[in-house]
């Protein structure tokens, strides 16, 4: 059984004009020590999925359906008291902006000690010793001095290392990293991601990496999910998806990478923008932006406009796309005729 198993997750926000569905039928799993990437444009539902795992969705948001089984227990059915033993202890989260995560009026040491004492019966002296070891693990220079410093005294890269150290304090089974390098420059981003990868491999910690950077996903993760308008539209081994994307949206994301454009020419882009969750298009939510709704012979795939696509299996990947389903069906029929 997988360490984390998410099945048909449905998250909604109760607004005056009616409920808005932020996540629709999201399913995935994570094995112990595995690294999973979740990618997509802003508004795709990546962060909502991450916050749902720890039931940290602020009202008026709520989990309307589905299950989140962690180590055999359904987190959606747990009380707040029971969830406290999971949050930060067995599942930790690294947020986008370290300056917003750290308390500006408490020293680094005070914050790390407070976290430890909230979950363990431990003395302040023992907690400081553990905090010091974790700062050493994340390769912060002069870690003993950093314990008595405040967040504003550290650089952005060092603050993010502190956040990673806090996430590792209680030796979690899973770390959820929500765009952990967004606020950092490129060279520091590479250092932080290399550090996070090294720590996860060394301690056999599962990693869920939420990002819009396909380059980072290709280097760090083993499997990936591609999300669009609150739904997973492609999932499978990272290498397979990067090298042979099946869904037109995934193809568009990869073609939009700077290295895919001819030097001196305009960058490739997906036309249009992510639809509003309270006004999703009919059928496949991506169809207004998709260049494959029209077939090569000029006919329209009406299913793209009228029907929400189900998943089909292509290689080791699962894809929610009518065009892919049509292509696979065409390949299957001749194979059956040959056998006859």
C-alpha positions in Angstrom: 0.0 0.0 0.0 1.3 3.5 -0.9 2.3 5.8 1.9 -0.1 8.5 0.6 -3.1 7.6 -1.5 -5.4 10.4 -2.7 -8.7 9.3 -4.3 -11.3 11.4 -6.2 -10.5 14.5 -4.2 -13.1 17.3 -4.6 -12.5 20.7 -3.0 -15.0 23.6 -3.2 -15.3 27.2 -2.0 -18.7 28.2 -0.8 -19.5 31.7 -2.2 -22.7 33.7 -2.2 -23.3 32.9 -5.9 -22.8 29.2 -5.2 -20.0 26.7 -4.7 -16.9 27.0 -6.9 -15.2 23.7 -7.5 -11.4 24.2 -7.1 -10.4 20.5 -7.4 -12.3 17.9 -9.4 -11.7 14.2 -9.1 -8.0 14.5 -8.2 -6.3 11.1 -7.6 -2.7 10.2 -7.1 -0.4 8.2 -4.8 3.1 8.6 -3.3 5.4 5.8 -2.2 7.8 6.2 0.7 10.9 8.0 -0.5 9.3 8.9 -3.9 9.5 12.3 -5.5 6.4 13.6 -7.2 6.0 16.9 -9.1 2.8 18.8 -9.6 2.9 21.3 -12.5 0.6 23.8 -14.2 -0.1 27.4 -14.7 -1.2 29.8 -12.0 -4.8 28.9 -11.1 -4.5 25.2 -12.1 -5.1 24.0 -8.5 -1.6 23.0 -7.5 -1.5 24.8 -4.2 -5.0 23.9 -3.3 -4.1 20.3 -3.8 -1.1 20.7 -1.5 -3.1 22.5 1.2 -5.8 19.9 1.0 -3.4 17.1 2.0 -3.0 18.7 5.4 -6.6 20.1 5.5 -5.2 23.6 5.7 -7.8 25.1 3.3 -9.1 28.3 4.8 -12.9 28.9 4.9 -15.0 29.2 2.8 -13.0 26.3 1.3 -13.8 22.8 2.3 -13.1 19.2 1.2 -16.4 18.1 -0.4 -15.6 14.6 -1.4 -12.9 11.9 -1.8 -10.3 10.6 0.5 -6.7 11.2 1.5 -5.2 8.1 3.1 -1.9 8.6 4.8 -0.2 5.4 6.2 -3.6 3.7 6.1 -5.6 6.5 7.8 -8.1 8.8 6.1 -7.0 12.4 6.9 -10.4 13.8 5.8 -12.1 11.9 8.6 -9.6 13.0 11.4 -10.4 15.5 14.1 -8.2 18.7 14.4 -6.6 17.2 17.4 -5.6 14.0 15.6 -4.4 16.1 12.6 -1.9 17.9 14.9 0.0 14.7 15.2 0.3 14.6 11.4 0.9 18.2 10.5 4.6 19.2 10.9 5.3 15.8 12.5 4.8 13.2 9.8 4.0 15.6 6.9 5.8 18.9 6.7 5.3 21.8 4.3 7.7 24.4 2.8 5.9 27.5 1.7 6.7 29.9 -1.2 7.9 33.0 0.8 10.1 32.3 3.8 9.7 35.9 5.1 6.0 35.3 5.4 6.5 31.9 7.0 8.9 32.9 9.7 7.8 35.0 12.7 9.8 38.3 12.5 9.7 38.9 16.3 11.1 35.5 17.3 14.6 34.3 16.8 15.3 31.3 14.6 16.1 29.2 17.7 12.9 30.2 19.5 10.8 29.2 16.5 12.6 25.8 16.0 12.4 25.0 19.8 8.7 25.9 19.8 8.0 23.6 16.9 9.8 20.7 18.6 8.1 21.2 22.0 4.7 21.3 20.4 5.1 17.7 19.3 7.5 16.2 21.8 8.0 16.1 25.5 11.5 17.5 25.4 13.5 20.1 27.3 14.6 23.4 25.8 18.2 22.4 25.9 17.5 19.1 24.0 15.3 21.0 21.5 18.1 23.5 20.8 20.6 20.7 20.2 18.2 19.1 17.7 17.7 22.5 16.0 21.4 23.0 15.7 21.9 19.6 14.1 19.2 20.4 11.5 20.7 23.7 10.7 24.0 21.9 10.1 22.2 19.4 7.9 21.0 22.2 5.6 24.5 23.6 5.4 23.9 27.0 7.0 27.3 28.6 7.9 27.8 29.3 11.6 24.6 27.5 12.6 25.1 28.1 16.4 25.1 31.9 15.7 22.0 31.7 13.5 19.9 30.2 16.3 20.0 33.6 18.1 19.4 35.7 14.9 16.1 37.0 13.6 14.7 36.3 10.1 15.5 39.8 8.8 19.2 39.3 9.6 19.4 36.4 7.1 19.5 36.4 3.3 16.6 34.9 1.3 18.6 31.7 0.6 19.5 31.3 4.2 15.9 31.9 5.3 14.7 29.2 2.9 17.3 26.8 4.4 15.9 27.6 7.8 12.4 26.7 6.5 13.8 23.4 5.2 15.5 22.7 8.6 12.2 23.4 10.4 10.4 21.0 7.9 13.0 18.3 8.8 12.9 18.9 12.6 10.6 16.0 13.4 11.9 13.6 10.7 8.7 13.6 8.6 7.8 10.9 6.1 6.6 13.5 3.5 7.7 17.0 2.7 5.3 19.2 0.6 7.2 22.0 -1.1 5.0 24.7 -2.6 7.1 26.5 -5.1 10.0 26.7 -2.6 12.4 28.8 -4.8 10.0 31.4 -6.2 11.4 34.3 -4.2 15.1 33.4 -4.9 17.5 34.2 -7.7 18.5 31.5 -10.1 21.8 30.4 -8.6 20.3 30.1 -5.1 17.3 28.2 -6.6 19.7 25.6 -7.9 21.4 25.3 -4.5 18.1 24.9 -2.6 16.7 22.3 -4.9 20.0 20.3 -4.9 19.9 20.5 -1.1 16.3 19.4 -0.9 16.9 16.5 -3.2 20.0 15.3 -1.3 18.1 15.4 2.1 15.2 13.5 0.7 17.4 10.8 -0.8 19.5 10.5 2.3 16.6 10.2 4.8 14.2 8.4 2.5 11.6 11.2 2.7 8.8 11.5 0.2 8.7 14.8 -1.7 5.7 16.5 -3.3 7.0 19.5 -5.3 4.5 22.0 -6.5 6.0 24.3 -9.3 5.4 25.8 -12.7 9.1 25.1 -13.6 9.3 22.0 -15.8 13.1 22.2 -15.8 13.2 21.7 -12.0 10.6 18.9 -12.2 12.6 17.1 -14.8 15.7 17.2 -12.6 14.2 16.4 -9.2 11.1 14.2 -9.5 10.4 10.7 -10.6 6.7 11.1 -11.4 4.6 14.1 -12.2 1.1 15.3 -12.5 0.0 18.0 -14.9 -3.0 20.0 -13.7 -5.4 22.3 -15.6 -8.5 24.1 -14.2 -8.5 22.0 -11.0 -8.2 18.6 -12.7 -5.3 16.3 -13.3 -5.0 15.9 -17.1 -1.8 13.9 -17.4 0.3 11.8 -15.0 3.1 9.3 -15.2 6.9 9.0 -15.1 8.6 12.4 -15.4 11.0 11.3 -18.1 8.3 9.8 -20.2 6.1 12.9 -20.0 8.9 15.4 -20.6 10.2 13.4 -23.6 6.9 12.4 -25.1 4.0 14.6 -23.8 0.6 13.3 -24.8 -1.9 16.0 -23.7 -1.9 19.1 -25.9 -1.6 21.3 -22.8 1.5 19.5 -21.6 2.9 19.8 -25.1 2.2 23.6 -24.9 3.9 23.9 -21.5 7.1 22.2 -22.8 7.1 24.1 -26.1 6.9 27.4 -24.1 10.3 26.7 -22.4 12.8 29.3 -23.6 15.2 26.6 -24.9 12.5 25.3 -27.2 12.4 28.6 -29.2 14.8 29.5 -32.0 17.4 32.0 -30.8 16.2 35.5 -31.7 12.6 34.5 -32.3 9.6 35.1 -30.1 9.0 32.5 -27.4 6.2 30.0 -28.0 3.1 30.4 -25.9 -0.2 28.7 -25.3 -3.0 31.0 -26.7 -5.5 32.4 -24.2 -5.5 32.0 -20.5 -6.6 29.7 -17.7 -10.5 29.8 -17.4 -12.2 31.1 -14.2 -13.2 28.2 -12.0 -16.7 29.6 -11.7 -17.1 29.7 -15.4 -15.4 26.6 -16.9 -16.0 25.8 -20.5 -18.1 22.8 -21.4 -16.5 19.5 -22.2 -12.7 19.5 -21.9 -11.8 22.7 -20.0 -8.8 23.2 -22.3 -10.7 23.0 -25.6 -10.9 26.9 -26.2 -7.1 27.0 -26.2 -6.4 23.7 -27.9 -5.2 23.5 -31.5 -6.4 19.9 -31.9 -10.1 20.4 -31.5 -10.1 20.6 -35.3 -9.0 17.5 -37.1 -6.5 17.6 -40.0 -9.5 17.1 -42.4 -11.3 20.2 -41.0 -13.9 18.4 -39.0 -14.5 19.2 -35.3 -14.1 16.8 -32.4 -17.5 17.4 -30.8 -16.5 15.3 -27.8 -13.9 18.0 -26.9 -16.6 20.6 -26.6 -19.4 18.4 -25.2 -17.9 15.8 -22.9 -15.4 15.9 -20.0 -12.6 13.4 -21.1 -11.9 10.3 -19.0 -8.5 8.9 -18.6 -6.9 6.6 -21.1 -3.5 4.8 -20.7 -0.8 5.6 -23.2 2.5 3.9 -22.4 3.1 4.3 -18.7 1.0 7.5 -18.5 -2.6 8.3 -18.0 -4.1 11.1 -20.1 -7.5 12.8 -20.1 -7.8 13.8 -23.7 -10.3 12.9 -26.4 -7.7 13.2 -29.2 -5.3 10.8 -27.5 -8.2 8.4 -26.9 -9.1 8.6 -30.6 -5.5 7.9 -31.7 -5.2 4.9 -29.4 -8.5 3.5 -30.7 -7.3 3.9 -34.3 -4.1 2.0 -33.3 -6.1 -0.7 -31.5 -8.5 -1.6 -34.3 -5.8 -2.4 -37.0 -4.0 -4.6 -34.4 -7.2 -6.5 -33.8 -7.7 -7.0 -37.5 -4.1 -8.3 -37.9 -4.8 -10.9 -35.2 -7.9 -12.0 -36.9 
